[in-house]
Amino acid sequence: MTIRTGNSIFAHSLPAGRQVASERCCVLFLFTFFLLSLALLPSVSYAAPPKRIISLAPNITEILFALGLGDSIAGVTSFCDYPEEAKQKPKIGGMSNPSLEAVVSAKPDVVVLTTDGNTKEFEERLRSLKIKTLVFTARRLSELPVGIRELGTALGVREKAEELAKETAAAIDRFRMQDAVTPSGAGRS
């Protein structure tokens, strides 16, 4: 006896018992493949905040401090001067030319880069040395709240990031409203 199933990916003739076994095997394979895919994906979030973070951009440094991660910052660029505490952090060079030696010697759990100012080659070099990296991709004000949420989630401070993202979005909205009300050029220098 054979069963033909026209609505199935198993639209070929097999004995009834073998078709059921074939379908089960395929489902098991797909399920196993799905689980392995999840297990092999690089993890980008932390259960607890990382203890040693390197920031490769001033905007990242400000966000890290605002997320309450100041004590975890192990190094910043020579351009990171806000908040005041950032000036006291070890310097690892500039945004476009950070010292690989300084970054590696700081033994970071993660290095946070941006798509603006940090080179792709530097990120690739860090990854080749098995140093975890996070890339902050927000480039416009409108993208900032989403970027903060993503960064906070990846660094294990989701609730604080959500709070900061909402405050940032509200500040952007207030600015837009104020800009819409102010006549062009009035009050600007």
Phi and psi restraints in degrees (value plus and minus 20) as a CYANA .aco file:
   2 THR   PHI    -143.2  -103.2
   2 THR   PSI     131.7   171.7
   3 ILE   PHI    -140.1  -100.1
   3 ILE   PSI     111.4   151.4
   4 ARG   PHI    -129.5   -89.5
   4 ARG   PSI     108.0   148.0
   5 THR   PHI    -137.4   -97.4
   5 THR   PSI      81.8   121.8
   6 GLY   PHI     -93.4   -53.4
   6 GLY   PSI     -41.7    -1.7
   7 ASN   PHI    -115.9   -75.9
   7 ASN   PSI      -5.5    34.5
   8 SER   PHI    -142.7  -102.7
   8 SER   PSI     141.5   181.5
   9 ILE   PHI     -91.7   -51.7
   9 ILE   PSI     -27.8    12.2
  10 PHE   PHI    -122.1   -82.1
  10 PHE   PSI      30.0    70.0
  11 ALA   PHI    -104.1   -64.1
  11 ALA   PSI      22.1    62.1
  12 HIS   PHI    -145.5  -105.5
  12 HIS   PSI     145.9   185.9
  13 SER   PHI    -105.6   -65.6
  13 SER   PSI     105.3   145.3
  14 LEU   PHI    -161.2  -121.2
  14 LEU   PSI     132.3   172.3
  15 PRO   PHI     -78.0   -38.0
  15 PRO   PSI     129.3   169.3
  16 ALA   PHI     -70.7   -30.7
  16 ALA   PSI     -68.4   -28.4
  17 GLY   PHI     -85.9   -45.9
  17 GLY   PSI     -58.1   -18.1
  18 ARG   PHI     -92.2   -52.2
  18 ARG   PSI     -52.6   -12.6
  19 GLN   PHI     -86.4   -46.4
  19 GLN   PSI     -64.4   -24.4
  20 VAL   PHI     -81.3   -41.3
  20 VAL   PSI     -63.6   -23.6
  21 ALA   PHI     -83.7   -43.7
  21 ALA   PSI     -58.7   -18.7
  22 SER   PHI     -85.3   -45.3
  22 SER   PSI     -63.5   -23.5
  23 GLU   PHI     -84.3   -44.3
  23 GLU   PSI     -62.9   -22.9
  24 ARG   PHI     -83.2   -43.2
  24 ARG   PSI     -61.1   -21.1
  25 CYS   PHI     -82.5   -42.5
  25 CYS   PSI     -63.4   -23.4
  26 CYS   PHI     -84.8   -44.8
  26 CYS   PSI     -64.8   -24.8
  27 VAL   PHI     -82.6   -42.6
  27 VAL   PSI     -63.7   -23.7
  28 LEU   PHI     -82.2   -42.2
  28 LEU   PSI     -62.5   -22.5
  29 PHE   PHI     -81.1   -41.1
  29 PHE   PSI     -67.8   -27.8
  30 LEU   PHI     -83.1   -43.1
  30 LEU   PSI     -60.8   -20.8
  31 PHE   PHI     -83.5   -43.5
  31 PHE   PSI     -65.2   -25.2
  32 THR   PHI     -83.5   -43.5
  32 THR   PSI     -62.6   -22.6
  33 PHE   PHI     -80.3   -40.3
  33 PHE   PSI     -63.0   -23.0
  34 PHE   PHI     -80.9   -40.9
  34 PHE   PSI     -67.1   -27.1
  35 LEU   PHI     -83.4   -43.4
  35 LEU   PSI     -63.1   -23.1
  36 LEU   PHI     -83.8   -43.8
  36 LEU   PSI     -58.2   -18.2
  37 SER   PHI     -81.2   -41.2
  37 SER   PSI     -63.6   -23.6
  38 LEU   PHI     -84.8   -44.8
  38 LEU   PSI     -61.5   -21.5
  39 ALA   PHI     -88.2   -48.2
  39 ALA   PSI     -52.1   -12.1
  40 LEU   PHI    -109.9   -69.9
  40 LEU   PSI     -31.0     9.0
  41 LEU   PHI     -87.9   -47.9
  41 LEU   PSI     119.2   159.2
  42 PRO   PHI     -86.9   -46.9
  42 PRO   PSI     113.7   153.7
  43 SER   PHI     -99.0   -59.0
  43 SER   PSI     112.5   152.5
  44 VAL   PHI    -137.3   -97.3
  44 VAL   PSI      -9.6    30.4
  45 SER   PHI    -147.2  -107.2
  45 SER   PSI     133.3   173.3
  46 TYR   PHI    -133.1   -93.1
  46 TYR   PSI     121.4   161.4
  47 ALA   PHI     -88.2   -48.2
  47 ALA   PSI     -60.5   -20.5
  48 ALA   PHI    -143.2  -103.2
  48 ALA   PSI     133.0   173.0
  49 PRO   PHI     -77.5   -37.5
  49 PRO   PSI     122.9   162.9
  50 PRO   PHI     -83.5   -43.5
  50 PRO   PSI     130.2   170.2
  51 LYS   PHI    -104.0   -64.0
  51 LYS   PSI     -45.4    -5.4
  52 ARG   PHI    -153.1  -113.1
  52 ARG   PSI      89.5   129.5
  53 ILE   PHI    -138.1   -98.1
  53 ILE   PSI     115.0   155.0
  54 ILE   PHI    -126.2   -86.2
  54 ILE   PSI     112.0   152.0
  55 SER   PHI    -127.7   -87.7
  55 SER   PSI     107.5   147.5
  56 LEU   PHI    -125.3   -85.3
  56 LEU   PSI       2.3    42.3
  57 ALA   PHI    -180.5  -140.5
  57 ALA   PSI     124.4   164.4
  58 PRO   PHI     -78.0   -38.0
  58 PRO   PSI     -60.4   -20.4
  59 ASN   PHI     -84.3   -44.3
  59 ASN   PSI     -56.3   -16.3
  60 ILE   PHI     -85.7   -45.7
  60 ILE   PSI     -63.2   -23.2
  61 THR   PHI     -79.2   -39.2
  61 THR   PSI     -65.4   -25.4
  62 GLU   PHI     -80.2   -40.2
  62 GLU   PSI     -64.0   -24.0
  63 ILE   PHI     -85.0   -45.0
  63 ILE   PSI     -63.1   -23.1
  64 LEU   PHI     -79.6   -39.6
  64 LEU   PSI     -63.6   -23.6
  65 PHE   PHI     -83.7   -43.7
  65 PHE   PSI     -63.2   -23.2
  66 ALA   PHI     -83.8   -43.8
  66 ALA   PSI     -47.4    -7.4
  67 LEU   PHI    -103.3   -63.3
  67 LEU   PSI     -18.1    21.9
  68 GLY   PHI      61.7   101.7
  68 GLY   PSI      -0.2    39.8
  69 LEU   PHI    -122.4   -82.4
  69 LEU   PSI      -4.8    35.2
  70 GLY   PHI     -74.3   -34.3
  70 GLY   PSI     -61.3   -21.3
  71 ASP   PHI     -88.3   -48.3
  71 ASP   PSI     -39.2     0.8
  72 SER   PHI    -110.5   -70.5
  72 SER   PSI     -27.7    12.3
  73 ILE   PHI     -96.2   -56.2
  73 ILE   PSI      98.3   138.3
  74 ALA   PHI    -120.7   -80.7
  74 ALA   PSI     -27.6    12.4
  75 GLY   PHI    -196.8  -156.8
  75 GLY   PSI     128.9   168.9
  76 VAL   PHI    -160.3  -120.3
  76 VAL   PSI     150.2   190.2
  77 THR   PHI     -97.7   -57.7
  77 THR   PSI     147.4   187.4
  78 SER   PHI     -89.6   -49.6
  78 SER   PSI     -30.9     9.1
  79 PHE   PHI    -112.7   -72.7
  79 PHE   PSI     -27.3    12.7
  80 CYS   PHI    -101.7   -61.7
  80 CYS   PSI      85.5   125.5
  81 ASP   PHI    -149.7  -109.7
  81 ASP   PSI     -10.0    30.0
  82 TYR   PHI    -160.0  -120.0
  82 TYR   PSI     117.3   157.3
  83 PRO   PHI     -87.1   -47.1
  83 PRO   PSI     157.1   197.1
  84 GLU   PHI     -71.4   -31.4
  84 GLU   PSI     -56.5   -16.5
  85 GLU   PHI     -82.6   -42.6
  85 GLU   PSI     -44.8    -4.8
  86 ALA   PHI     -83.9   -43.9
  86 ALA   PSI     -49.8    -9.8
  87 LYS   PHI     -84.6   -44.6
  87 LYS   PSI     -42.9    -2.9
  88 GLN   PHI    -108.6   -68.6
  88 GLN   PSI     -28.2    11.8
  89 LYS   PHI     -98.4   -58.4
  89 LYS   PSI     129.0   169.0
  90 PRO   PHI     -78.1   -38.1
  90 PRO   PSI     119.8   159.8
  91 LYS   PHI    -114.9   -74.9
  91 LYS   PSI     118.9   158.9
  92 ILE   PHI    -136.3   -96.3
  92 ILE   PSI      -8.6    31.4
  93 GLY   PHI      91.9   131.9
  93 GLY   PSI    -183.3  -143.3
  94 GLY   PHI    -107.6   -67.6
  94 GLY   PSI     157.4   197.4
  95 MET   PHI     -88.6   -48.6
  95 MET   PSI     -67.1   -27.1
  96 SER   PHI    -107.0   -67.0
  96 SER   PSI     -32.3     7.7
  97 ASN   PHI    -159.7  -119.7
  97 ASN   PSI      35.9    75.9
  98 PRO   PHI     -86.4   -46.4
  98 PRO   PSI     132.9   172.9
  99 SER   PHI    -100.6   -60.6
  99 SER   PSI      96.4   136.4
 100 LEU   PHI     -80.0   -40.0
 100 LEU   PSI     -60.3   -20.3
 101 GLU   PHI     -81.8   -41.8
 101 GLU   PSI     -63.5   -23.5
 102 ALA   PHI     -84.4   -44.4
 102 ALA   PSI     -60.9   -20.9
 103 VAL   PHI     -85.6   -45.6
 103 VAL   PSI     -68.5   -28.5
 104 VAL   PHI     -83.0   -43.0
 104 VAL   PSI     -62.2   -22.2
 105 SER   PHI     -88.2   -48.2
 105 SER   PSI     -40.0     0.0
 106 ALA   PHI     -96.2   -56.2
 106 ALA   PSI     -29.5    10.5
 107 LYS   PHI      30.1    70.1
 107 LYS   PSI      38.6    78.6
 108 PRO   PHI     -94.5   -54.5
 108 PRO   PSI     129.4   169.4
 109 ASP   PHI     -97.1   -57.1
 109 ASP   PSI     -51.2   -11.2
 110 VAL   PHI    -177.3  -137.3
 110 VAL   PSI     126.8   166.8
 111 VAL   PHI    -135.9   -95.9
 111 VAL   PSI     107.3   147.3
 112 VAL   PHI    -122.8   -82.8
 112 VAL   PSI     103.1   143.1
 113 LEU   PHI    -137.1   -97.1
 113 LEU   PSI     152.5   192.5
 114 THR   PHI    -143.3  -103.3
 114 THR   PSI     143.6   183.6
 115 THR   PHI     -97.9   -57.9
 115 THR   PSI     -37.6     2.4
 116 ASP   PHI    -125.4   -85.4
 116 ASP   PSI      99.3   139.3
 117 GLY   PHI      79.9   119.9
 117 GLY   PSI     -52.3   -12.3
 118 ASN   PHI    -119.7   -79.7
 118 ASN   PSI     118.2   158.2
 119 THR   PHI    -103.3   -63.3
 119 THR   PSI     126.1   166.1
 120 LYS   PHI     -81.3   -41.3
 120 LYS   PSI     -56.2   -16.2
 121 GLU   PHI     -81.7   -41.7
 121 GLU   PSI     -58.7   -18.7
 122 PHE   PHI     -86.4   -46.4
 122 PHE   PSI     -62.5   -22.5
 123 GLU   PHI     -79.7   -39.7
 123 GLU   PSI     -66.1   -26.1
 124 GLU   PHI     -82.2   -42.2
 124 GLU   PSI     -57.9   -17.9
 125 ARG   PHI     -84.2   -44.2
 125 ARG   PSI     -62.8   -22.8
 126 LEU   PHI     -81.3   -41.3
 126 LEU   PSI     -65.1   -25.1
 127 ARG   PHI     -84.2   -44.2
 127 ARG   PSI     -56.5   -16.5
 128 SER   PHI     -85.7   -45.7
 128 SER   PSI     -43.6    -3.6
 129 LEU   PHI    -112.0   -72.0
 129 LEU   PSI      -9.1    30.9
 130 LYS   PHI      44.3    84.3
 130 LYS   PSI      11.3    51.3
 131 ILE   PHI    -118.9   -78.9
 131 ILE   PSI     106.0   146.0
 132 LYS   PHI     -87.9   -47.9
 132 LYS   PSI     121.1   161.1
 133 THR   PHI    -149.3  -109.3
 133 THR   PSI     130.8   170.8
 134 LEU   PHI    -148.3  -108.3
 134 LEU   PSI     114.8   154.8
 135 VAL   PHI    -130.7   -90.7
 135 VAL   PSI     100.6   140.6
 136 PHE   PHI    -104.9   -64.9
 136 PHE   PSI      97.2   137.2
 137 THR   PHI    -123.0   -83.0
 137 THR   PSI     -26.1    13.9
 138 ALA   PHI     -83.5   -43.5
 138 ALA   PSI     106.3   146.3
 139 ARG   PHI    -139.6   -99.6
 139 ARG   PSI     -34.9     5.1
 140 ARG   PHI    -143.0  -103.0
 140 ARG   PSI     138.3   178.3
 141 LEU   PHI     -75.5   -35.5
 141 LEU   PSI     -61.2   -21.2
 142 SER   PHI     -84.8   -44.8
 142 SER   PSI     -41.6    -1.6
 143 GLU   PHI    -110.8   -70.8
 143 GLU   PSI     -31.5     8.5
 144 LEU   PHI     -79.9   -39.9
 144 LEU   PSI     -68.0   -28.0
 145 PRO   PHI     -78.2   -38.2
 145 PRO   PSI     -61.8   -21.8
 146 VAL   PHI     -84.8   -44.8
 146 VAL   PSI     -62.4   -22.4
 147 GLY   PHI     -81.3   -41.3
 147 GLY   PSI     -60.5   -20.5
 148 ILE   PHI     -83.8   -43.8
 148 ILE   PSI     -63.8   -23.8
 149 ARG   PHI     -80.6   -40.6
 149 ARG   PSI     -65.7   -25.7
 150 GLU   PHI     -82.6   -42.6
 150 GLU   PSI     -64.6   -24.6
 151 LEU   PHI     -83.5   -43.5
 151 LEU   PSI     -65.8   -25.8
 152 GLY   PHI     -82.5   -42.5
 152 GLY   PSI     -60.9   -20.9
 153 THR   PHI     -83.2   -43.2
 153 THR   PSI     -66.0   -26.0
 154 ALA   PHI     -84.6   -44.6
 154 ALA   PSI     -49.9    -9.9
 155 LEU   PHI    -117.8   -77.8
 155 LEU   PSI     -13.7    26.3
 156 GLY   PHI      61.3   101.3
 156 GLY   PSI       1.5    41.5
 157 VAL   PHI    -148.7  -108.7
 157 VAL   PSI      32.4    72.4
 158 ARG   PHI     -77.7   -37.7
 158 ARG   PSI     -66.8   -26.8
 159 GLU   PHI     -83.4   -43.4
 159 GLU   PSI     -65.4   -25.4
 160 LYS   PHI     -83.5   -43.5
 160 LYS   PSI     -58.8   -18.8
 161 ALA   PHI     -85.5   -45.5
 161 ALA   PSI     -59.7   -19.7
 162 GLU   PHI     -81.9   -41.9
 162 GLU   PSI     -63.5   -23.5
 163 GLU   PHI     -81.2   -41.2
 163 GLU   PSI     -68.1   -28.1
 164 LEU   PHI     -85.2   -45.2
 164 LEU   PSI     -59.6   -19.6
 165 ALA   PHI     -82.6   -42.6
 165 ALA   PSI     -61.6   -21.6
 166 LYS   PHI     -84.7   -44.7
 166 LYS   PSI     -63.6   -23.6
 167 GLU   PHI     -81.4   -41.4
 167 GLU   PSI     -61.9   -21.9
 168 THR   PHI     -85.8   -45.8
 168 THR   PSI     -65.1   -25.1
 169 ALA   PHI     -81.2   -41.2
 169 ALA   PSI     -61.3   -21.3
 170 ALA   PHI     -84.8   -44.8
 170 ALA   PSI     -60.6   -20.6
 171 ALA   PHI     -85.1   -45.1
 171 ALA   PSI     -60.1   -20.1
 172 ILE   PHI     -83.6   -43.6
 172 ILE   PSI     -63.2   -23.2
 173 ASP   PHI     -82.3   -42.3
 173 ASP   PSI     -62.9   -22.9
 174 ARG   PHI     -81.7   -41.7
 174 ARG   PSI     -61.8   -21.8
 175 PHE   PHI     -82.6   -42.6
 175 PHE   PSI     -65.0   -25.0
 176 ARG   PHI     -82.3   -42.3
 176 ARG   PSI     -62.1   -22.1
 177 MET   PHI     -84.6   -44.6
 177 MET   PSI     -64.3   -24.3
 178 GLN   PHI     -84.3   -44.3
 178 GLN   PSI     -62.1   -22.1
 179 ASP   PHI     -85.4   -45.4
 179 ASP   PSI     -55.3   -15.3
 180 ALA   PHI     -89.9   -49.9
 180 ALA   PSI     -51.9   -11.9
 181 VAL   PHI    -102.0   -62.0
 181 VAL   PSI     -54.1   -14.1
 182 THR   PHI     -93.1   -53.1
 182 THR   PSI     105.8   145.8
 183 PRO   PHI     -79.6   -39.6
 183 PRO   PSI     126.6   166.6
 184 SER   PHI     -73.6   -33.6
 184 SER   PSI     100.1   140.1
 185 GLY   PHI      66.6   106.6
 185 GLY   PSI     -36.0     4.0
 186 ALA   PHI     -90.2   -50.2
 186 ALA   PSI     109.8   149.8
 187 GLY   PHI      55.8    95.8
 187 GLY   PSI     -12.9    27.1
 188 ARG   PHI    -126.2   -86.2
 188 ARG   PSI     123.9   163.9
